[in-house]
Amino acid sequence: MSVTSFSYTAEGWGEGEVWYEGNRLVWHELPRPTEGPLRGTRARGRARLTPTHKGGVNRPPPSRSTVPAKRARVGNRTAPKVDRLVHRLQAYFAGESVSFADVELDTDGWTSFQLDVVRTLRRIPYGEVVSYADLARLAGHPRAQRAVGTFCARNRFPLVVPCHRVVSSDGLGSYGSLGVEYKKRLLALERVTL
């Protein structure tokens, strides 16, 4: 089965992309502004650190140059799950409380630890945050806060697996190539103040 890439626009945030293989989300690229310091950049540095799509090897997101991906516009009648996800992403960026709990993820080749962290992260409610240590404890790995932090840094499903809701014990923590300001903006959208 081939991967299909769908672009979407989130007003005030920029353009993002989602990649699907069948009914499973393979990758989500958060919107980047079309103007300003993040204009036109993609998180390729983060992409090299991201959990594997297949076979246990880290790799960048699917792209026109590395994967035979079909490109499609949202609204394609053959992709109703993608349409629903994109509409929810746009609603999220418009400030609505949105759940992504039903989005099927491609987690082939992931370890039981990674799956525990994903399940736990997906249960963190909109507008709430936990520390890396709390996340490790809630996932059943109480001494693995550094590994949890590494997992969050490599998350290829932002918002769907809401790593932005994980903070350090002394502040926000980091947010990959998008930076702390993007994380602050996401948390402010959810009315979280630290």
JOKASUL-V362987 format. One line per field, one symbol per residue. ss: DSSP state (a for helix, b for strand, c for the rest). psi: psi as a letter, one per 40 degrees, with the letter a starting at -180 (. if undefined). burial: # if it has 9 or more other ideal C-beta (glycine too) atoms within 8 Angstrom, else .. A space follows every 50 residues. Layout:
ss: ???
psi: ???
burial: ???
This chain:
ss: ccbbbbbbbbcccbbbbbbbbccbbbbbbbbbcccccccccccaaaaccc cccccccccccccccccccbbbbccccccaaaaaaaaaaaaaaccccccc ccccbccccccaaaaaaaaaaccccccccbbaaaaaaaccccccaaaaaa aaacccbcccccaaabbbccbccccaaaaaaaaaaaaaaccccc
psi: iihhhhiihhhedahiiihihbehhdihhiiiieiadeheiifddddeei iidieehiiiiiideehghihiiieheegdddddddddddddeeeihiie dehhihfheiiddddddddddeehiheiiiidddddddeegeefdddddd dddehefiddggdeehiiefadaifaediddddddddddefhh.
burial: ..########..#########..##########....##...#..###.# ###.....#.###.....#..#.#.#..#.###.##.######....#.# ..#.##...#..##########.#....#####.###.#.#..##.###. #################....##.##.###.###.#####.#..
